[in-house]
Amino acid sequence: MNIHADFIEGCKKDAYEYYFEEYEKETTYFDKVAEEESSDVAYEKGTVLTGPGLLDEKPYGADYLAIGLAEAYTWYCKMREYGNLLPIEGSTLEDVKRKAGDLIKTWAKNWATAARNTKETLVFNHFNFGGYTAGHHATFDQSLSGGVLDDPSGDGVYTGTAASVKPFITLNGNEWTDPNGDTYYNGLSVNPSPENFKTAWERLTRTIAKTESGTVAVITPNLLLCANTTDALLWRQILESEKMAGTNLNDLNVLRNLIDSIVAVPFLNAAFATARAWAIMQAKKSISIYHRIEPEFDFFEDKKSNTFYGRIRMRIGATVKNVKYTVGSNFPTS
């Protein structure tokens, strides 16, 4: 009886079933913030074109005014590969052969958690490092080696260049410039409070709510993002209380129901939490996560070392597509 071969066949049969059974139990956050999309290429690319923001009135007897399209910006998203090998000694495998099902179930549980954590970290690092004035290479640079892709925005987002990096969340004095010459910033330096929420809400829905050609855009914030600290409870008090928070008046809370959900995320790092950083956004408009290859499994035996391996691999990517759908505050800058 070839114990190793039997175990490999059992793994191939059971791994996916155990994985998805465990994965479905996991709470996810990234899909509340980022748009999920599929990909079948090494990198995705999108170019936003600007045209007329309004139609021009045609005088009687005159020609229509001709207005061409122009490129506003181009974003890129590379597909990153992730994976691990899990080894087990052949002698150990022989000793636990009757518990092989328990072993692969344990692997699948760990893999499901690791895959979820990887997706969460990839997306929320856009917030953890989104205020860095010099950018953050590991998060924002979408370049692929070997001449496949050279990301012109360098360590920042599409609004800048490699020589003049722009972060996802920019502060006053470090604005980005739209193709029509208008300048904007989407970063504040204020703590959680009702008045500061109003300031962020107005900036998102009016001040920067413009197309790249300068015409009015409709932006509807529906999500507030913060770390899972006491600030999350404070935001619930500010945005969900029937009466105004922090006063002795019996006034109705006009901020109630302006935001559909408050997402308190454990994958926002210590620096983000300590800074009391937060953001409001129209969900799934600023960031996309691409699924190139969902987790796949392989099992093989190295007879030379008498070691059995289980392998998981997946390919995903994430990028900022539009900074104007998010306003952040207190984001760490370095």
C-alpha positions as CSV (number, residue, x, y, z in Angstrom):
1,M,0.0,0.0,0.0
2,N,1.4,3.4,-1.0
3,I,0.4,5.6,1.9
4,H,1.9,8.7,0.4
5,A,-0.1,8.3,-2.9
6,D,-3.3,7.6,-1.1
7,F,-2.8,10.7,1.0
8,I,-2.1,12.9,-2.0
9,E,-5.3,11.7,-3.7
10,G,-7.3,12.3,-0.5
11,C,-5.9,15.8,-0.3
12,K,-6.8,16.6,-3.9
13,K,-10.3,15.4,-3.3
14,D,-10.9,17.2,0.0
15,A,-8.8,20.3,0.0
16,Y,-11.2,22.6,-1.9
17,E,-14.3,21.4,0.0
18,Y,-12.6,22.1,3.4
19,Y,-11.1,25.4,2.2
20,F,-14.4,26.9,1.1
21,E,-16.2,25.5,4.1
22,E,-13.8,27.4,6.3
23,Y,-13.5,30.5,4.1
24,E,-17.3,31.1,4.2
25,K,-17.1,31.3,8.0
26,E,-14.6,34.2,7.8
27,T,-15.8,37.8,8.2
28,T,-14.5,40.0,5.4
29,Y,-14.0,43.8,5.3
30,F,-12.2,44.4,2.0
31,D,-15.3,43.7,-0.1
32,K,-17.2,46.4,1.8
33,V,-14.7,49.1,0.6
34,A,-13.3,47.8,-2.7
35,E,-15.0,46.8,-5.9
36,E,-14.3,43.1,-6.7
37,E,-13.4,42.4,-10.3
38,S,-11.9,39.5,-12.3
39,S,-8.8,39.6,-14.4
40,D,-7.1,37.3,-17.0
41,V,-4.0,39.3,-17.7
42,A,-0.7,40.2,-15.9
43,Y,-2.0,43.7,-15.2
44,E,-5.1,45.8,-15.7
45,K,-5.0,49.3,-17.1
46,G,-7.7,52.0,-17.4
47,T,-7.7,55.3,-19.1
48,V,-10.3,57.9,-18.2
49,L,-11.3,60.3,-21.0
50,T,-12.7,63.7,-20.5
51,G,-15.3,65.2,-22.8
52,P,-17.9,68.0,-22.5
53,G,-19.4,68.3,-19.1
54,L,-22.5,69.9,-20.5
55,L,-24.1,70.0,-23.9
56,D,-23.7,73.3,-25.7
57,E,-26.9,75.0,-27.0
58,K,-26.9,75.1,-30.7
59,P,-28.0,78.4,-32.2
60,Y,-30.6,78.2,-34.9
61,G,-28.9,77.8,-38.2
62,A,-25.4,77.2,-36.8
63,D,-23.3,74.1,-36.5
64,Y,-22.9,72.0,-33.5
65,L,-19.8,72.8,-31.4
66,A,-17.1,70.1,-31.9
67,I,-15.4,69.1,-28.6
68,G,-13.0,66.2,-28.7
69,L,-12.1,63.6,-26.0
70,A,-8.9,63.9,-24.1
71,E,-7.1,61.5,-21.7
72,A,-7.4,62.6,-18.1
73,Y,-5.4,59.9,-16.4
74,T,-4.4,56.3,-16.6
75,W,-4.3,53.8,-13.7
76,Y,-2.5,50.4,-13.5
77,C,-3.0,47.3,-11.4
78,K,-0.5,44.5,-11.4
79,M,-1.5,40.9,-10.4
80,R,0.6,39.9,-7.4
81,E,1.3,36.2,-6.6
82,Y,1.0,34.9,-3.1
83,G,1.5,31.4,-1.7
84,N,3.1,29.0,0.7
85,L,4.4,25.5,1.0
86,L,3.5,23.4,4.1
87,P,5.9,20.5,4.5
88,I,5.3,17.3,6.6
89,E,7.9,14.5,7.1
90,G,7.1,11.3,5.4
91,S,7.5,9.3,8.6
92,T,5.1,11.6,10.3
93,L,2.6,11.1,7.5
94,E,2.8,7.4,7.9
95,D,2.2,7.7,11.6
96,V,-0.9,9.9,11.2
97,K,-2.4,8.3,8.1
98,R,-5.6,7.5,9.8
99,K,-6.0,11.1,10.8
100,A,-5.2,12.4,7.3
101,G,-8.6,14.0,7.0
102,D,-8.1,16.0,10.2
103,L,-4.7,17.1,8.9
104,I,-5.9,18.5,5.6
105,K,-8.9,20.1,7.3
106,T,-6.5,21.9,9.6
107,W,-4.4,23.0,6.6
108,A,-7.5,24.2,4.8
109,K,-8.6,26.3,7.9
110,N,-5.2,27.9,8.1
111,W,-5.1,28.5,4.3
112,A,-8.6,30.1,4.4
113,T,-7.6,32.5,7.1
114,A,-4.3,33.3,5.4
115,A,-6.0,34.0,2.1
116,R,-8.6,36.2,3.7
117,N,-5.9,38.1,5.6
118,T,-3.8,38.6,2.5
119,K,-6.7,40.2,0.6
120,E,-7.6,42.4,3.6
121,T,-4.0,43.6,4.0
122,L,-3.6,44.3,0.3
123,V,-6.7,46.5,0.3
124,F,-6.3,48.3,3.6
125,N,-2.7,49.1,3.1
126,H,-4.0,51.7,0.7
127,F,-5.3,53.4,3.8
128,N,-2.5,52.5,6.2
129,F,0.0,54.1,3.9
130,G,-2.4,56.2,1.8
131,G,-1.3,59.5,3.4
132,Y,2.5,59.0,3.0
133,T,3.7,62.1,1.3
134,A,6.6,60.2,-0.3
135,G,4.3,57.3,-1.3
136,H,4.7,53.7,-0.4
137,H,6.5,51.5,-2.8
138,A,5.2,48.1,-1.7
139,T,1.6,49.2,-1.8
140,F,1.3,51.7,-4.7
141,D,4.0,50.9,-7.3
142,Q,2.3,48.7,-9.9
143,S,5.5,48.0,-11.9
144,L,6.3,44.5,-13.1
145,S,9.9,43.5,-13.6
146,G,11.4,42.3,-16.9
147,G,10.1,45.3,-18.8
148,V,6.5,44.1,-18.5
149,L,5.2,47.3,-16.9
150,D,6.8,50.5,-15.6
151,D,4.2,52.4,-13.5
152,P,4.6,56.1,-14.4
153,S,3.1,57.2,-11.0
154,G,5.9,55.6,-9.1
155,D,5.2,55.0,-5.4
156,G,2.0,57.0,-5.4
157,V,-1.3,57.0,-7.2
158,Y,-2.3,58.0,-10.7
159,T,-2.6,61.8,-9.9
160,G,1.2,62.0,-9.6
161,T,4.4,60.8,-11.4
162,A,7.5,58.9,-10.3
163,A,9.2,62.3,-10.0
164,S,6.3,64.0,-8.2
165,V,4.5,61.4,-6.1
166,K,1.0,62.0,-5.0
167,P,-0.5,60.0,-2.2
168,F,-4.1,58.6,-2.1
169,I,-5.0,61.1,0.6
170,T,-3.5,64.5,-0.1
171,L,-3.4,67.5,2.3
172,N,-3.8,71.2,1.6
173,G,-0.6,72.4,0.1
174,N,0.0,69.1,-1.7
175,E,-2.9,69.2,-4.1
176,W,-3.2,67.2,-7.3
177,T,-4.0,69.0,-10.6
178,D,-6.8,67.9,-12.9
179,P,-6.4,68.2,-16.7
180,N,-8.4,71.4,-16.7
181,G,-6.0,73.0,-14.3
182,D,-8.2,72.8,-11.1
183,T,-6.5,71.7,-7.9
184,Y,-7.9,69.6,-5.1
185,Y,-7.1,67.8,-1.9
186,N,-9.0,65.1,-0.1
187,G,-7.1,65.1,3.3
188,L,-8.0,66.7,6.6
189,S,-6.3,66.9,10.0
190,V,-9.3,66.7,12.4
191,N,-10.5,64.3,15.0
192,P,-13.8,62.5,15.1
193,S,-16.6,64.9,16.0
194,P,-20.0,66.0,14.5
195,E,-18.6,69.3,13.2
196,N,-15.6,67.6,11.6
197,F,-17.8,65.0,10.0
198,K,-19.8,67.9,8.4
199,T,-16.6,69.4,7.1
200,A,-15.5,66.1,5.5
201,W,-19.0,65.5,4.1
202,E,-19.1,68.9,2.4
203,R,-15.6,68.5,0.9
204,L,-16.5,65.1,-0.5
205,T,-20.0,65.9,-1.8
206,R,-19.3,69.4,-3.0
207,T,-15.7,70.8,-3.0
208,I,-14.0,67.9,-4.8
209,A,-17.2,66.5,-6.4
210,K,-16.1,67.5,-9.9
211,T,-15.3,65.6,-13.1
212,E,-11.8,65.8,-14.5
213,S,-13.2,68.4,-16.9
214,G,-14.4,70.5,-14.0
215,T,-18.2,69.9,-14.2
216,V,-20.3,68.8,-11.2
217,A,-20.2,65.2,-10.2
218,V,-22.7,63.5,-7.8
219,I,-20.9,61.8,-5.0
220,T,-22.9,60.0,-2.3
221,P,-20.9,59.0,0.8
222,N,-22.3,55.8,2.3
223,L,-19.4,54.4,4.4
224,L,-17.3,55.6,7.3
225,L,-14.0,53.8,7.8
226,C,-12.0,53.7,11.0
227,A,-9.9,51.3,13.2
228,N,-11.7,49.0,15.6
229,T,-10.9,51.3,18.6
230,T,-13.2,53.3,20.9
231,D,-13.5,55.8,18.0
232,A,-15.7,53.3,16.3
233,L,-18.1,53.5,19.2
234,L,-17.8,57.3,19.2
235,W,-18.7,57.3,15.4
236,R,-21.8,55.2,16.2
237,Q,-22.8,57.7,18.8
238,I,-22.3,60.6,16.4
239,L,-24.0,59.1,13.3
240,E,-26.6,56.7,14.7
241,S,-28.0,58.4,17.8
242,E,-31.5,59.7,17.4
243,K,-30.7,62.9,19.3
244,M,-27.6,65.0,18.9
245,A,-24.6,63.6,20.7
246,G,-22.8,65.5,23.4
247,T,-25.5,68.1,24.1
248,N,-28.2,68.6,26.7
249,L,-30.6,69.7,24.0
250,N,-33.4,67.6,22.7
251,D,-32.5,68.3,19.0
252,L,-32.8,65.6,16.4
253,N,-29.5,64.3,15.1
254,V,-29.3,65.6,11.5
255,L,-26.3,63.3,10.8
256,R,-28.3,60.2,11.5
257,N,-28.7,58.0,8.4
258,L,-26.3,60.1,6.3
259,I,-23.9,57.1,6.3
260,D,-25.2,53.5,5.6
261,S,-22.4,51.7,7.5
262,I,-19.6,52.3,9.9
263,V,-16.8,49.8,9.2
264,A,-14.4,49.3,12.0
265,V,-11.4,47.4,10.5
266,P,-8.9,45.3,12.5
267,F,-6.5,45.4,9.4
268,L,-5.9,49.1,9.8
269,N,-2.5,49.3,11.6
270,A,-1.4,50.7,14.9
271,A,-0.2,54.0,13.4
272,F,-3.5,54.5,11.7
273,A,-5.4,53.8,15.0
274,T,-3.1,55.9,17.2
275,A,-3.5,58.9,14.8
276,R,-7.3,58.5,15.2
277,A,-7.5,58.4,11.4
278,W,-10.8,58.0,9.6
279,A,-12.4,58.4,6.2
280,I,-15.8,58.8,4.5
281,M,-16.3,57.5,1.0
282,Q,-18.7,56.3,-1.6
283,A,-17.9,52.6,-1.2
284,K,-16.3,50.6,-4.1
285,K,-15.6,53.7,-6.1
286,S,-12.0,54.6,-5.1
287,I,-10.4,51.1,-4.9
288,S,-10.7,47.9,-6.9
289,I,-9.4,44.5,-6.1
290,Y,-8.8,42.1,-9.0
291,H,-9.0,38.3,-8.7
292,R,-6.7,36.7,-11.2
293,I,-6.4,33.3,-9.7
294,E,-8.5,32.3,-6.7
295,P,-6.6,30.0,-4.2
296,E,-5.6,26.8,-5.9
297,F,-3.9,23.8,-4.2
298,D,-1.3,21.3,-5.2
299,F,0.2,18.3,-3.3
300,F,3.4,16.5,-4.1
301,E,6.0,14.3,-2.6
302,D,9.8,14.8,-2.6
303,K,11.1,11.3,-2.4
304,K,14.7,12.4,-2.0
305,S,14.0,14.1,1.3
306,N,11.0,11.9,2.2
307,T,8.9,15.1,2.6
308,F,5.3,15.7,1.6
309,Y,4.2,19.2,0.6
310,G,1.0,21.0,0.3
311,R,1.0,24.3,-1.7
312,I,-1.5,27.1,-2.0
313,R,-1.2,30.0,-4.5
314,M,-3.3,32.8,-5.6
315,R,-2.9,35.9,-7.7
316,I,-4.7,39.2,-6.9
317,G,-4.2,42.9,-7.4
318,A,-5.5,46.2,-6.0
319,T,-5.3,49.8,-7.0
320,V,-6.7,53.3,-6.5
321,K,-8.9,54.2,-9.5
322,N,-10.4,57.5,-8.3
323,V,-9.3,59.6,-5.4
324,K,-12.3,61.9,-5.5
325,Y,-14.7,59.3,-3.9
326,T,-12.8,59.4,-0.5
327,V,-12.0,62.1,2.0
328,G,-9.6,61.0,4.8
329,S,-8.5,62.7,8.0
330,N,-5.4,62.2,10.3
331,F,-3.8,59.8,7.9
332,P,-0.1,59.2,8.9
333,T,2.2,61.0,6.4
334,S,5.3,58.9,7.0
